[in-house]
């Protein structure tokens, strides 16, 4: 497996896969092409035998000088449980740390139980919200009316893991 930086043309390969990888949930609108054009230094593709098996789209915060943000991550359903996600996250953590940042943030939906479990397993801490849904602390209306979100934060250390 190879991990490389994204390029603009990757958008056309990944965009059609997103809804499929998310079990039919309409998610592709959350990842416009601009991420593939403007965040190539902090976004990565995992390929196996020339096929895309995972991706991570991340950014260095423009307004918080010691923070970075993971916008979108996906791993092909047939390749999950192969540490692809962990390798993509660690690649991002390395770049974040090399750029003098030590905080990584990300957001997920409270219905995405696998994302919540994964981020917890990866050492992210759930930020305290203003209400609970199914025992999970959420920030109500974070992304608009009835668009509650779970916010995560990870403090990077020298060993990055």
ChimeraX attribute file (.defattr): number of C-alpha atoms within 10 A of each C-alpha:
attribute: neighborCount
match mode: 1-to-1
recipient: residues
	/A:1	12
	/A:2	12
	/A:3	18
	/A:4	16
	/A:5	18
	/A:6	23
	/A:7	18
	/A:8	14
	/A:9	11
	/A:10	16
	/A:11	18
	/A:12	11
	/A:13	11
	/A:14	19
	/A:15	17
	/A:16	11
	/A:17	17
	/A:18	22
	/A:19	15
	/A:20	15
	/A:21	15
	/A:22	15
	/A:23	10
	/A:24	10
	/A:25	10
	/A:26	11
	/A:27	16
	/A:28	15
	/A:29	10
	/A:30	11
	/A:31	16
	/A:32	11
	/A:33	17
	/A:34	11
	/A:35	20
	/A:36	22
	/A:37	15
	/A:38	14
	/A:39	18
	/A:40	18
	/A:41	19
	/A:42	24
	/A:43	27
	/A:44	24
	/A:45	24
	/A:46	24
	/A:47	16
	/A:48	12
	/A:49	8
	/A:50	9
	/A:51	11
	/A:52	19
	/A:53	23
	/A:54	23
	/A:55	26
	/A:56	23
	/A:57	25
	/A:58	26
	/A:59	20
	/A:60	20
	/A:61	14
	/A:62	9
	/A:63	8
	/A:64	10
	/A:65	13
	/A:66	16
	/A:67	22
	/A:68	28
	/A:69	20
	/A:70	19
	/A:71	17
	/A:72	17
	/A:73	18
	/A:74	21
	/A:75	23
	/A:76	18
	/A:77	13
	/A:78	9
	/A:79	13
	/A:80	13
	/A:81	10
	/A:82	10
	/A:83	11
	/A:84	23
	/A:85	23
	/A:86	14
	/A:87	15
	/A:88	24
	/A:89	22
	/A:90	15
	/A:91	19
	/A:92	24
	/A:93	25
	/A:94	18
	/A:95	17
	/A:96	25
	/A:97	19
	/A:98	10
	/A:99	14
	/A:100	11
	/A:101	20
	/A:102	19
	/A:103	19
	/A:104	24
	/A:105	20
	/A:106	18
	/A:107	20
	/A:108	18
	/A:109	16
	/A:110	22
	/A:111	14
	/A:112	11
	/A:113	11
	/A:114	10
	/A:115	16
	/A:116	21
	/A:117	11
	/A:118	13
	/A:119	18
	/A:120	15
	/A:121	10
	/A:122	15
	/A:123	14
	/A:124	20
	/A:125	15
	/A:126	20
	/A:127	15
	/A:128	14
	/A:129	16
	/A:130	9
	/A:131	12
	/A:132	14
	/A:133	14
	/A:134	8
	/A:135	8
	/A:136	17
	/A:137	19
	/A:138	23
	/A:139	21
	/A:140	18
	/A:141	11
	/A:142	15
	/A:143	11
	/A:144	9
	/A:145	8
	/A:146	9
	/A:147	12
	/A:148	21
	/A:149	23
	/A:150	25
	/A:151	22
	/A:152	20
	/A:153	20
	/A:154	20
	/A:155	14
	/A:156	18
	/A:157	11
	/A:158	8
	/A:159	6
	/A:160	13
	/A:161	12
